[in-house]
């Protein structure tokens, strides 16, 4: 779930008022305009693309070979290693984010990860968790709030037997829910927002295998064009929503990041960038895409009377797709390297300067 807690009162505190004045002064004062933001914390909202242990702590622990490349053991991530959010935190000099659902041995001093696998934007479950986990009150306005969500809302429609047209029709409501939740987070003190659009869902094996796709619907990269079209429509509406949020919340800084273009570039030109088999899952079993919904990464299955472990490929470092739904550490790092400097952002600000409203 896209979980957002509401505090007992939304009346602004005196400390929040002064924090807002400080942020506003930094934005408007030319002497500070080109300085790094020095974010003391990150609060991330998302689905399994940025889940660092939420679902694993609460319901289904990740199993080997997840985590094998970097952590050398399952680490709550649906990948062989680190996620884009991990590289983002590291680049800002912050530790990897603890999942808010994993309260045991977690350190929320430098933020928390509210991303949970299978989370959609809607519906939103409200509670007091978000407010209770904030490390310091002054971090409300100083932290970076990151979002990487939306893929599951589209996927829920497709796997709920909705047509492409029906899923498209649901997009405005999904985006409206997103805007509403951003405003709720803003009311808690958030001022710096880094928002990823959704990736090319039509390039993922779980779509390519499970959806009724004809040969004429496959594009030159081997992806399912109608499903990518829905993702692009979602991204169009999301960008429009961000533009409106800038008008509605003029004290906040919003950076919209075109992750779709980066991921599609990697998939469509994988060989150029040192990758191979971009549409084939590294950890999986069966068929053209090495993916089956009945043989998930880390499962033990029976084939012709023989028990088989669904393990990883020999070289995850040159593969794009990890398990048919998520990306490998190598792909996540590649994506991060291209978005961190602001080249794919609107405004074109690097991550470290995302507290500013425009490029300097």
Secondary structure as GFF3:
##gff-version 3
##sequence-region A 1 360
A	DSSP	beta_strand	4	5	.	.	.	ID=ss1
A	DSSP	alpha_helix	14	28	.	.	.	ID=ss2
A	DSSP	three_ten_helix	30	32	.	.	.	ID=ss3
A	DSSP	beta_strand	42	46	.	.	.	ID=ss4
A	DSSP	alpha_helix	54	58	.	.	.	ID=ss5
A	DSSP	alpha_helix	84	91	.	.	.	ID=ss6
A	DSSP	beta_strand	111	113	.	.	.	ID=ss7
A	DSSP	beta_strand	126	127	.	.	.	ID=ss8
A	DSSP	alpha_helix	129	132	.	.	.	ID=ss9
A	DSSP	alpha_helix	139	142	.	.	.	ID=ss10
A	DSSP	beta_strand	144	148	.	.	.	ID=ss11
A	DSSP	alpha_helix	151	159	.	.	.	ID=ss12
A	DSSP	alpha_helix	164	187	.	.	.	ID=ss13
A	DSSP	beta_strand	192	196	.	.	.	ID=ss14
A	DSSP	three_ten_helix	201	203	.	.	.	ID=ss15
A	DSSP	alpha_helix	205	210	.	.	.	ID=ss16
A	DSSP	three_ten_helix	215	217	.	.	.	ID=ss17
A	DSSP	alpha_helix	225	248	.	.	.	ID=ss18
A	DSSP	beta_strand	253	257	.	.	.	ID=ss19
A	DSSP	alpha_helix	259	268	.	.	.	ID=ss20
A	DSSP	three_ten_helix	271	273	.	.	.	ID=ss21
A	DSSP	beta_strand	300	303	.	.	.	ID=ss22
A	DSSP	beta_strand	306	309	.	.	.	ID=ss23
A	DSSP	three_ten_helix	316	318	.	.	.	ID=ss24
A	DSSP	alpha_helix	329	339	.	.	.	ID=ss25
A	DSSP	beta_strand	345	346	.	.	.	ID=ss26
A	DSSP	three_ten_helix	351	353	.	.	.	ID=ss27
###
